[in-house]
Amino acid sequence: MTTISTPEAVEKQSRAMGAKAFEVGLFDPNAAHGAMLPRVWETGTLLRSISWLRLKNAEGRNIYIRPAGEHSLSLIDDASIQVIERLKSEGFAPAVVLETSPGNFQAWLNHGQILPKPLSTFAARLLASRFGGDLASADWRHYGRLAGFTNRKDKYRKADGTFPFVRLHESTGVVYPKAIAFLAEVKGLYEAERSKIPPLASLQHRRECRSNLRSIEDFRARPIYGGDHTRVDLAYAIYALAHGVPENEARNALASRDLAHKGNRKRQEEYIDRTIKKARGRIGNNCES
């Protein structure tokens, strides 16, 4: 692919995402608990702020973007080039494709209509499950990378101390061909999921199904997480709580690895608290199918 300038990459990506306004997040991974510096900008302000974003990126912050408010997009994170090609061949051509690190991609899909938050999250989860994306990143308001800036994760640091740029591969902004059919499926599955289990039978249903659930060890073994145990913990917590695993069991699973690097016992408990809280925030009032 031809290398383009940061201003051109930012303009193409933001235009293709098609939102009226964006939430731009500048994340400092070196802060005590990670620190996100948020901004809400229209496209014009975003483009005028590129120099400032470059400065903050050079100082160590990762630069993220997502539409502000409800929107028409779904993000598929941690995708391979094979997943991108499969999306296209099956009628789900992305509106935006980014290479966030060598061989690792993100794709924004345009549904062609704004979705309410619960349905947007349900659609994102269904896409991630169907195409092998990261379920921990599948919700209505997850941040994606902004093209033209460096990915500052330590594991991507090169021998010369530099970091890879997030590269914009495609920015068509198109609505994928199967949008109408897929949204009809999403809405049908969503309504069925909400109504299929009578309240009095819900607890028994969850008990019967729990024997077939994946364990945290299954998540730890998945190559998609690249050994990043923090991501594994969050993905497992979302999965477990959404499938009716009692919170105390989910907490015990998170504590089954050595958390000494998090600090003393209190800090370890705080880490587990934050992970469970994030998981519940991602789940909202919905359950995965």
Rosetta silent file (secondary structure, phi, psi, omega in degrees, C-alpha in Angstrom):
SEQUENCE: MTTISTPEAVEKQSRAMGAKAFEVGLFDPNAAHGAMLPRVWETGTLLRSISWLRLKNAEGRNIYIRPAGEHSLSLIDDASIQVIERLKSEGFAPAVVLETSPGNFQAWLNHGQILPKPLSTFAARLLASRFGGDLASADWRHYGRLAGFTNRKDKYRKADGTFPFVRLHESTGVVYPKAIAFLAEVKGLYEAERSKIPPLASLQHRRECRSNLRSIEDFRARPIYGGDHTRVDLAYAIYALAHGVPENEARNALASRDLAHKGNRKRQEEYIDRTIKKARGRIGNNCES
SCORE:     score description
SCORE:     0.000 S_00000001
   1 L     0.000  148.533  179.028    0.000    0.000    0.000 S_00000001
   2 L   -77.573  132.603  178.865    1.126    3.575   -0.670 S_00000001
   3 L   -74.414  135.215  178.300    2.120    5.511    2.423 S_00000001
   4 L  -121.102  163.103 -177.401    0.069    8.662    2.956 S_00000001
   5 L   -72.309  160.335  178.480    0.552   11.600    5.303 S_00000001
   6 H   -59.725  -47.350  179.002   -1.044   11.751    8.728 S_00000001
   7 H   -58.494  -40.460  179.926   -3.411   14.624    7.826 S_00000001
   8 H   -66.869  -41.084  179.877   -4.585   12.741    4.729 S_00000001
   9 H   -63.950  -44.173 -179.872   -5.044    9.496    6.682 S_00000001
  10 H   -63.594  -43.337 -179.052   -7.030   11.242    9.440 S_00000001
  11 H   -64.762  -45.086 -178.702   -9.253   13.046    6.948 S_00000001
  12 H   -64.142  -43.333 -179.471   -9.953    9.903    4.916 S_00000001
  13 H   -65.490  -47.347 -177.009  -10.716    7.800    7.981 S_00000001
  14 H   -65.192  -39.655  177.367  -12.981   10.375    9.630 S_00000001
  15 H   -64.030  -41.695 -177.978  -14.879   11.062    6.389 S_00000001
  16 H   -69.082  -30.040  177.441  -15.363    7.339    5.792 S_00000001
  17 H   -71.586  -28.351  167.607  -16.659    6.804    9.337 S_00000001
  18 L    72.929   15.110  179.927  -19.302    9.387    8.541 S_00000001
  19 L   -84.310  153.470  177.203  -20.130   10.600   12.055 S_00000001
  20 L   -72.261  -32.262  179.030  -21.162   14.174   12.792 S_00000001
  21 L  -148.058  158.521 -176.990  -18.792   14.270   15.766 S_00000001
  22 E  -128.106  148.680  165.783  -16.130   12.037   17.262 S_00000001
  23 E   -96.368  118.210  178.332  -14.801   11.147   20.668 S_00000001
  24 E  -105.502  126.526 -178.259  -11.019   11.189   20.417 S_00000001
  25 E  -114.673  129.689  178.008   -9.171    9.442   23.242 S_00000001
  26 E  -110.839  104.306 -171.054   -5.508    9.970   24.089 S_00000001
  27 E  -100.337  128.063  177.491   -4.482    7.054   26.292 S_00000001
  28 E  -100.949  102.825 -177.682   -1.360    7.092   28.455 S_00000001
  29 L   -71.945  -11.578 -177.034   -0.397    3.452   29.157 S_00000001
  30 L   -94.197   -3.928  175.822    2.314    4.531   31.578 S_00000001
  31 L   -69.968  161.983 -173.634   -0.043    6.230   34.029 S_00000001
  32 L   -52.097  -49.952  179.413   -0.736    4.417   37.302 S_00000001
  33 L  -120.082   21.256 -174.179   -4.055    2.946   36.153 S_00000001
  34 L    77.030  132.284 -176.291   -3.934    4.133   32.563 S_00000001
  35 E  -130.828  123.461  178.436   -5.226    7.609   31.824 S_00000001
  36 E  -101.920  124.128  175.665   -7.536    8.579   28.965 S_00000001
  37 E  -100.710  105.795 -173.728   -7.593   12.215   27.898 S_00000001
  38 E   -93.986  149.083  171.781  -10.911   12.604   26.010 S_00000001
  39 E  -138.557  146.147  173.950  -11.989   15.188   23.463 S_00000001
  40 E  -116.759  114.359 -173.072  -15.280   15.542   21.537 S_00000001
  41 E  -133.477  146.500  163.951  -14.674   17.132   18.139 S_00000001
  42 L   -77.055  167.719 -174.543  -16.352   17.621   14.802 S_00000001
  43 H   -57.337  -41.671 -179.064  -14.262   16.639   11.784 S_00000001
  44 H   -59.939  -44.487  178.741  -12.987   20.163   11.192 S_00000001
  45 H   -65.838  -39.692  176.959  -11.675   20.500   14.742 S_00000001
  46 H   -57.535  -46.958 -177.927  -10.122   17.051   14.529 S_00000001
  47 H   -66.196  -34.763  179.021   -8.205   18.004   11.392 S_00000001
  48 H   -74.595  -12.891 -175.477   -7.027   21.269   12.944 S_00000001
  49 L  -101.049    8.845 -174.630   -5.781   19.358   16.000 S_00000001
  50 H   -61.175  -41.401 -179.625   -3.438   16.947   14.195 S_00000001
  51 H   -60.676  -42.566  178.691   -0.258   18.753   15.264 S_00000001
  52 H   -65.767  -40.652  177.748   -1.312   18.588   18.916 S_00000001
  53 H   -63.475  -38.493  176.906   -2.228   14.904   18.553 S_00000001
  54 H   -60.608  -43.087  179.692    1.191   14.239   17.019 S_00000001
  55 H   -61.057  -48.123 -178.941    2.857   15.870   20.007 S_00000001
  56 H   -65.960  -35.439  175.995    0.865   13.807   22.508 S_00000001
  57 H   -63.527  -43.239  178.624    1.522   10.645   20.497 S_00000001
  58 H   -65.144  -28.001  178.719    5.268   11.386   20.555 S_00000001
  59 L   -80.660   -4.574  173.996    5.019   11.858   24.338 S_00000001
  60 L   119.584   -2.062 -179.018    3.686    8.308   24.671 S_00000001
  61 L   -87.034  140.680  171.969   -0.094    8.497   24.293 S_00000001
  62 E   -85.226  143.288 -174.355   -2.008    6.183   21.964 S_00000001
  63 E  -109.102  120.175 -177.391   -4.592    7.972   19.791 S_00000001
  64 E  -120.727  162.905  179.271   -8.081    6.453   19.522 S_00000001
  65 E  -148.587  148.006  171.995  -11.360    7.460   17.886 S_00000001
  66 E  -155.679  156.734  177.110  -15.030    6.491   17.979 S_00000001
  67 E   -64.874  146.723  175.506  -18.264    8.168   16.868 S_00000001
  68 L   -86.045  131.396  179.577  -19.878   10.419   19.464 S_00000001
  69 L    76.203 -173.409  178.199  -23.341    9.255   20.485 S_00000001
  70 L   -64.769  148.996 -170.573  -25.367    6.548   18.776 S_00000001
  71 L  -153.425 -175.527 -173.925  -24.105    5.717   15.304 S_00000001
  72 L  -110.021   15.001 -172.392  -24.248    3.340   12.334 S_00000001
  73 E  -112.569  156.473  167.460  -20.913    1.533   12.758 S_00000001
  74 E  -131.479  138.842  179.057  -19.565   -1.668   14.294 S_00000001
  75 E  -100.727  129.535  169.178  -15.889   -2.271   15.057 S_00000001
  76 E  -107.472  118.042 -174.865  -14.249   -5.656   14.525 S_00000001
  77 E  -106.415  156.595  177.789  -10.959   -5.681   16.440 S_00000001
  78 E    56.953   50.681  179.189   -7.947   -8.006   16.279 S_00000001
  79 E  -102.162  147.935  173.636   -8.677   -9.266   12.791 S_00000001
  80 L   -89.442  170.420  176.733   -6.232  -10.951   10.422 S_00000001
  81 H   -63.947  -29.797  177.179   -5.964  -10.157    6.721 S_00000001
  82 H   -64.992  -37.796  177.245   -7.826  -13.431    6.145 S_00000001
  83 H   -65.022  -41.593  178.957  -10.748  -12.101    8.222 S_00000001
  84 H   -60.620  -43.961  179.501  -10.792   -8.893    6.157 S_00000001
  85 H   -67.163  -36.176  178.316  -10.937  -10.909    2.942 S_00000001
  86 H   -66.578  -41.072  176.451  -13.648  -13.136    4.372 S_00000001
  87 H   -54.859  -46.287 -178.532  -15.731  -10.099    5.329 S_00000001
  88 H   -65.391  -44.917 -175.114  -15.571   -8.888    1.741 S_00000001
  89 H   -68.713  -23.031 -177.787  -16.310  -12.266    0.180 S_00000001
  90 L  -101.821   12.080  174.385  -19.361  -12.793    2.407 S_00000001
  91 L    90.151   18.222 -178.376  -20.960   -9.418    1.745 S_00000001
  92 L  -120.378   41.929 -177.274  -19.622   -7.492    4.766 S_00000001
  93 L   -55.549  125.479 -176.852  -17.101   -5.207    3.051 S_00000001
  94 L   -69.948  152.471  172.959  -15.774   -2.739    5.668 S_00000001
  95 L   -79.082  -29.910  179.725  -16.134    1.020    5.388 S_00000001
  96 E  -141.121  134.958  174.001  -12.691    1.448    7.000 S_00000001
  97 E  -127.358  126.757  179.419   -9.759   -0.974    7.309 S_00000001
  98 E  -122.128  141.370  169.543   -6.758   -0.172    9.515 S_00000001
  99 E  -100.525  104.302 -171.238   -3.543   -2.090   10.118 S_00000001
 100 E   -83.128  -22.314  172.611   -2.952   -1.271   13.773 S_00000001
 101 E  -157.642  165.075 -174.809    0.303   -3.245   14.038 S_00000001
 102 L   -53.480  116.175  177.664    2.066   -5.506   11.532 S_00000001
 103 L    81.255    3.308 -178.108   -0.466   -8.123   10.405 S_00000001
 104 E  -119.563  130.672 -169.796   -3.161   -7.017   12.868 S_00000001
 105 E  -126.575  156.664  166.826   -6.274   -5.186   11.618 S_00000001
 106 E  -123.617  143.889  178.456   -9.381   -3.317   12.693 S_00000001
 107 E  -131.399  130.951  171.930  -12.452   -2.972   10.491 S_00000001
 108 E  -100.227  124.896  176.474  -15.363   -0.539   10.835 S_00000001
 109 E  -103.849  137.253 -178.833  -18.579   -1.787    9.198 S_00000001
 110 E  -102.507  114.550 -178.745  -21.281    0.680    8.159 S_00000001
 111 L   -78.213  -14.531  179.599  -24.827   -0.633    8.738 S_00000001
 112 L    85.218   -1.328  176.666  -26.407    2.243    6.818 S_00000001
 113 L  -154.908  148.111  179.693  -28.611    3.268    9.738 S_00000001
 114 L   -72.532  132.393 -178.795  -28.086    4.482   13.285 S_00000001
 115 L  -107.132  140.564  172.894  -28.659    1.708   15.816 S_00000001
 116 L   -63.461  155.450 -171.247  -29.835    2.164   19.421 S_00000001
 117 H   -52.397  -51.863 -178.002  -27.153    1.284   21.961 S_00000001
 118 H   -60.723  -40.436 -179.485  -28.350   -2.211   22.996 S_00000001
 119 H   -70.648  -35.448  177.788  -28.882   -3.301   19.393 S_00000001
 120 H   -63.192  -43.434  176.978  -25.545   -1.797   18.339 S_00000001
 121 H   -64.780  -42.861  179.878  -23.746   -3.813   21.019 S_00000001
 122 H   -60.985  -43.192  178.866  -25.644   -6.960   20.046 S_00000001
 123 H   -63.029  -42.957 -179.659  -24.668   -6.461   16.371 S_00000001
 124 H   -63.066  -39.985  179.233  -21.013   -5.910   17.284 S_00000001
 125 H   -67.870  -39.500  179.596  -20.943   -9.097   19.363 S_00000001
 126 H   -65.168  -41.316  177.387  -22.588  -11.138   16.645 S_00000001
 127 H   -63.933  -44.786  179.885  -20.052   -9.899   14.091 S_00000001
 128 H   -62.483  -42.077  179.749  -17.125  -10.599   16.417 S_00000001
 129 H   -66.294  -40.549 -176.347  -18.413  -14.080   17.169 S_00000001
 130 H   -73.124  -36.559 -173.656  -19.095  -14.871   13.515 S_00000001
 131 H  -109.935    4.442  174.755  -15.844  -13.548   12.089 S_00000001
 132 L    83.358   25.395  175.088  -13.409  -14.178   14.946 S_00000001
 133 L   -79.828  178.638 -178.503  -12.988  -10.656   16.296 S_00000001
 134 L   -81.566  113.471 -179.188  -12.219   -9.763   19.898 S_00000001
 135 H   -63.959  -28.969  179.672  -15.410  -10.112   21.970 S_00000001
 136 H   -67.479  -18.332  179.488  -13.934   -7.856   24.656 S_00000001
 137 H  -103.073    6.960 -173.438  -13.920   -5.034   22.102 S_00000001
 138 L   -98.102   91.597  173.416  -17.421   -5.711   20.786 S_00000001
 139 L  -154.787  176.388 -169.918  -19.814   -3.083   22.088 S_00000001
 140 L   -72.002  -18.159 -174.918  -21.566    0.021   20.806 S_00000001
 141 L  -133.184   34.665 -179.281  -18.929    2.543   21.856 S_00000001
 142 L   -76.457  141.401  176.120  -15.543    0.847   21.716 S_00000001
 143 L   -72.926  144.242  166.441  -12.573    2.950   20.639 S_00000001
 144 E  -116.904  171.777  179.567  -10.611    2.086   17.504 S_00000001
 145 E   -75.733  153.228  173.878   -7.227    3.383   16.441 S_00000001
 146 L  -102.501  126.304 -176.387   -6.795    6.615   14.520 S_00000001
 147 L   -63.993  151.829  175.121   -4.654    6.239   11.400 S_00000001
 148 L    93.238   -2.947  178.610   -1.412    8.150   10.969 S_00000001
 149 L  -119.199  162.268 -175.916   -0.209    7.842   14.570 S_00000001
 150 E   -84.539  147.535  173.384    2.073    5.289   16.192 S_00000001
 151 L   -86.264  109.646 -169.298    0.925    2.277   18.198 S_00000001
 152 L   -91.562   15.146  176.296    2.782    2.820   21.465 S_00000001
 153 L   -65.030  135.975 -176.126    2.334   -0.621   22.997 S_00000001
 154 H   -57.667  -33.825 -176.254    5.674   -1.817   24.356 S_00000001
 155 H   -68.170  -14.349  178.715    5.392   -5.177   22.593 S_00000001
 156 H  -101.735    4.044  178.683    5.518   -3.367   19.243 S_00000001
 157 L   -63.926  130.591 -179.763    8.616   -1.310   20.040 S_00000001
 158 L   -82.591  169.360 -178.865   11.245   -1.846   17.332 S_00000001
 159 L   -59.845  -29.619 -179.950   14.930   -2.469   17.932 S_00000001
 160 L   -87.573    5.517  176.908   15.662    1.193   17.187 S_00000001
 161 L    90.057   -3.554  179.537   13.140    2.327   19.806 S_00000001
 162 L   -90.010  170.162 -178.459   10.463    3.457   17.340 S_00000001
 163 L  -122.428  154.570  179.340    6.893    2.183   17.059 S_00000001
 164 L   -73.017  147.710  174.959    4.827    1.143   14.011 S_00000001
 165 E   -81.637  147.193  170.581    2.348    3.555   12.500 S_00000001
 166 L   -77.593  119.780 -171.591   -1.348    2.730   12.324 S_00000001
 167 E  -106.640  135.206  177.683   -1.893    2.463    8.579 S_00000001
 168 E   -87.702  116.372  179.745   -5.094    3.195    6.694 S_00000001
 169 E   -94.040  -39.364 -178.542   -5.703    0.479    4.098 S_00000001
 170 E  -144.408  144.229  179.348   -9.255    1.297    2.991 S_00000001
 171 L  -149.155   57.020 -177.256  -11.642    4.195    3.558 S_00000001
 172 L   -77.451  -30.546 -176.358  -14.577    3.676    1.209 S_00000001
 173 L    72.567    7.875 -173.114  -17.283    4.524    3.739 S_00000001
 174 L   -70.859  151.027  167.228  -19.578    2.065    1.945 S_00000001
 175 E   -80.128  128.266 -176.190  -22.573    0.357    3.483 S_00000001
 176 L   -65.866  147.627 -172.338  -21.780   -3.357    3.237 S_00000001
 177 L   -56.630  -34.550 -175.695  -23.952   -5.269    0.741 S_00000001
 178 L   -94.417   20.344 -174.679  -25.654   -7.537    3.275 S_00000001
 179 H   -58.844  -47.581 -176.151  -26.554   -4.747    5.701 S_00000001
 180 H   -62.849  -46.055 -179.084  -30.338   -5.014    5.305 S_00000001
 181 H   -66.617  -41.262 -177.984  -30.378   -8.800    5.674 S_00000001
 182 H   -66.758  -42.167 -179.583  -27.915   -8.803    8.563 S_00000001
 183 H   -66.052  -34.212  175.287  -29.792   -6.132   10.523 S_00000001
 184 H   -63.782  -40.071  177.032  -33.014   -8.057   10.076 S_00000001
 185 H   -65.296  -44.857  179.660  -31.235  -11.093   11.515 S_00000001
 186 H   -57.810  -48.869 -177.777  -29.767   -9.024   14.368 S_00000001
 187 H   -63.536  -39.586  178.576  -33.152   -7.584   15.317 S_00000001
 188 H   -65.436  -45.098  179.795  -34.793  -11.011   15.197 S_00000001
 189 H   -66.541  -38.581 -179.438  -32.106  -12.656   17.324 S_00000001
 190 H   -62.849  -46.995  179.227  -32.091   -9.748   19.762 S_00000001
 191 H   -66.001  -38.516  178.615  -35.841   -9.927   20.332 S_00000001
 192 H   -65.487  -39.151  179.879  -35.703  -13.721   20.600 S_00000001
 193 H   -64.751  -36.800 -178.852  -32.901  -13.501   23.145 S_00000001
 194 H   -71.837  -26.750 -170.893  -34.906  -11.082   25.267 S_00000001
 195 H  -113.534   -8.881 -169.606  -38.039  -13.208   25.254 S_00000001
 196 L   -74.485  -24.628 -176.812  -37.014  -16.850   24.929 S_00000001
 197 L  -109.425  110.954  176.248  -36.345  -17.568   28.633 S_00000001
 198 L   -58.551  143.478 -176.766  -39.283  -17.044   31.025 S_00000001
 199 H   -51.567  -42.004 -177.007  -38.148  -15.230   34.211 S_00000001
 200 H   -71.323  -21.606 -178.655  -38.914  -18.183   36.507 S_00000001
 201 H   -95.967   -8.066 -172.607  -36.955  -20.557   34.291 S_00000001
 202 H   -58.654  -47.837 -176.462  -33.978  -18.255   33.767 S_00000001
 203 H   -62.842  -45.830  179.715  -31.908  -19.409   36.739 S_00000001
 204 H   -63.217  -39.514  179.025  -32.405  -23.105   36.003 S_00000001
 205 H   -59.963  -44.922 -178.461  -31.595  -22.512   32.324 S_00000001
 206 H   -65.485  -38.342  178.963  -28.317  -20.837   33.213 S_00000001
 207 H   -63.179  -40.734 -178.777  -27.373  -23.653   35.602 S_00000001
 208 H   -67.289  -34.172 -176.027  -28.019  -26.249   32.917 S_00000001
 209 H   -83.225  -21.580 -173.232  -25.955  -24.365   30.340 S_00000001
 210 H   -63.027  -26.354 -179.475  -22.991  -23.504   32.555 S_00000001
 211 L   -65.427  -19.000 -178.809  -21.508  -26.992   32.246 S_00000001
 212 L  -100.139    4.099 -175.802  -20.852  -26.239   28.555 S_00000001
 213 L   -77.734  154.698  175.233  -19.219  -22.842   29.085 S_00000001
 214 L   -74.065  147.214  178.793  -15.619  -22.043   28.253 S_00000001
 215 L   -92.792  170.455  177.381  -13.210  -21.683   31.164 S_00000001
 216 H   -65.165  -27.710  177.840  -10.723  -18.886   31.727 S_00000001
 217 H   -66.747  -33.280  175.963   -8.002  -21.331   30.649 S_00000001
 218 H   -62.341  -40.164  178.805   -9.724  -21.595   27.272 S_00000001
 219 H   -68.962  -39.580 -179.377   -9.434  -17.820   26.932 S_00000001
 220 H   -64.943  -25.647 -178.445   -5.795  -17.827   28.045 S_00000001
 221 L   -85.423   -9.080 -176.246   -4.973  -20.348   25.337 S_00000001
 222 L   -76.127  124.156 -178.339   -6.483  -18.266   22.513 S_00000001
 223 H   -65.673  -19.004 -177.360   -3.743  -16.781   20.279 S_00000001
 224 H   -60.336  -25.869 -177.631   -5.943  -13.775   19.455 S_00000001
 225 H   -90.396   -6.991  173.715   -4.999  -12.196   22.807 S_00000001
 226 L    56.144   30.588  179.581   -1.253  -12.568   22.235 S_00000001
 227 L    76.376    8.953  178.582   -0.568  -13.399   25.866 S_00000001
 228 L   -82.124   97.320 -172.308   -2.088  -10.102   27.076 S_00000001
 229 H   -68.781  -26.174  177.182   -3.614  -11.357   30.330 S_00000001
 230 H   -65.120  -42.699  177.004   -5.427   -8.096   31.064 S_00000001
 231 H   -67.344  -38.489  177.372   -7.393   -8.470   27.842 S_00000001
 232 H   -60.090  -46.671 -178.530   -7.955  -12.142   28.586 S_00000001
 233 H   -59.031  -45.295 -178.676   -9.357  -11.293   32.019 S_00000001
 234 H   -67.179  -43.415  179.969  -11.797   -8.729   30.625 S_00000001
 235 H   -61.300  -42.493  179.532  -12.911  -10.979   27.756 S_00000001
 236 H   -66.516  -42.727 -178.533  -13.514  -13.863   30.149 S_00000001
 237 H   -61.130  -42.821  177.157  -15.364  -11.667   32.675 S_00000001
 238 H   -60.383  -48.944 -178.204  -17.718  -10.373   29.956 S_00000001
 239 H   -61.062  -47.763 -175.457  -18.339  -13.904   28.688 S_00000001
 240 H   -64.895  -49.883 -178.081  -18.829  -15.418   32.141 S_00000001
 241 H   -65.135  -37.053  178.962  -21.163  -12.779   33.551 S_00000001
 242 H   -67.233  -22.470 -179.874  -23.198  -12.661   30.344 S_00000001
 243 L  -102.762   16.170  171.310  -23.702  -16.419   30.609 S_00000001
 244 L    85.557   10.391  175.963  -24.877  -16.390   34.213 S_00000001
 245 L   -68.424  129.344  179.101  -21.687  -17.400   36.023 S_00000001
 246 L   -56.063  144.634 -176.196  -21.948  -16.071   39.607 S_00000001
 247 H   -58.529  -37.892 -178.547  -19.731  -13.066   40.215 S_00000001
 248 H   -64.225  -33.607  177.245  -17.785  -14.789   42.997 S_00000001
 249 H   -69.991  -39.562  177.747  -16.868  -17.619   40.597 S_00000001
 250 H   -63.899  -40.727  178.083  -15.762  -15.136   37.939 S_00000001
 251 H   -62.544  -43.026  179.518  -13.651  -13.328   40.535 S_00000001
 252 H   -62.527  -37.041  178.391  -12.022  -16.588   41.618 S_00000001
 253 H   -64.923  -43.132  178.856  -11.191  -17.361   38.003 S_00000001
 254 H   -62.791  -33.628 -177.983   -9.537  -13.952   37.546 S_00000001
 255 L   -83.210    0.585 -176.063   -7.530  -14.536   40.722 S_00000001
 256 L   -77.268  -10.338  172.694   -6.319  -17.942   39.523 S_00000001
 257 L  -103.309  165.599 -178.930   -3.233  -16.406   37.903 S_00000001
 258 L   -72.565  115.506 -179.443   -0.388  -14.682   39.719 S_00000001
 259 L  -106.764   19.057 -175.887   -1.393  -11.050   40.219 S_00000001
 260 H   -59.443  -30.274 -179.363    1.611  -10.080   42.333 S_00000001
 261 H   -67.497  -14.146  177.682    2.739   -7.590   39.665 S_00000001
 262 H   -80.011  -13.298 -179.320   -0.422   -5.588   40.418 S_00000001
 263 L   118.803 -156.153 -178.294    0.848   -4.872   43.913 S_00000001
 264 L   -70.869 -178.730 -175.623   -0.314   -5.950   47.346 S_00000001
 265 H   -57.984  -39.954 -179.578   -3.497   -7.887   48.072 S_00000001
 266 H   -61.804  -44.125 -179.807   -5.601   -4.732   48.155 S_00000001
 267 H   -66.589  -34.260  176.963   -4.378   -3.621   44.727 S_00000001
 268 H   -64.947  -42.666  177.681   -5.025   -7.076   43.332 S_00000001
 269 H   -64.442  -37.605  178.235   -8.600   -6.936   44.625 S_00000001
 270 H   -64.727  -37.969  177.356   -8.995   -3.455   43.124 S_00000001
 271 H   -62.465  -44.853  178.916   -7.834   -4.797   39.754 S_00000001
 272 H   -64.218  -41.171  177.216  -10.434   -7.563   39.905 S_00000001
 273 H   -57.484  -46.502 -178.517  -13.095   -5.019   40.967 S_00000001
 274 H   -63.760  -39.983 -178.857  -12.266   -2.819   37.963 S_00000001
 275 H   -65.388  -44.097  178.444  -12.364   -5.771   35.591 S_00000001
 276 H   -64.198  -40.988  179.875  -15.757   -6.940   36.846 S_00000001
 277 H   -63.403  -44.087  178.057  -17.108   -3.378   36.702 S_00000001
 278 H   -61.822  -41.302 -179.678  -15.897   -2.941   33.109 S_00000001
 279 H   -61.920  -44.986  179.777  -17.439   -6.280   32.171 S_00000001
 280 H   -64.662  -35.464  177.397  -20.812   -5.327   33.634 S_00000001
 281 H   -65.422  -36.324  178.585  -20.645   -1.999   31.803 S_00000001
 282 H   -70.432  -35.614 -175.715  -20.051   -3.789   28.511 S_00000001
 283 H   -75.033  -38.243 -174.989  -22.880   -6.218   29.096 S_00000001
 284 L    59.590 -132.267 -179.761  -25.501   -3.683   30.157 S_00000001
 285 L  -103.312   11.537 -176.198  -28.859   -5.435   30.344 S_00000001
 286 L  -102.285  157.784  174.116  -28.150   -7.792   27.435 S_00000001
 287 L  -119.247  145.501  175.268  -26.984  -11.402   27.355 S_00000001
 288 L   -74.552  151.952  178.466  -24.857  -13.015   24.676 S_00000001
 289 L   -84.178    0.000    0.000  -26.439  -15.790   22.689 S_00000001
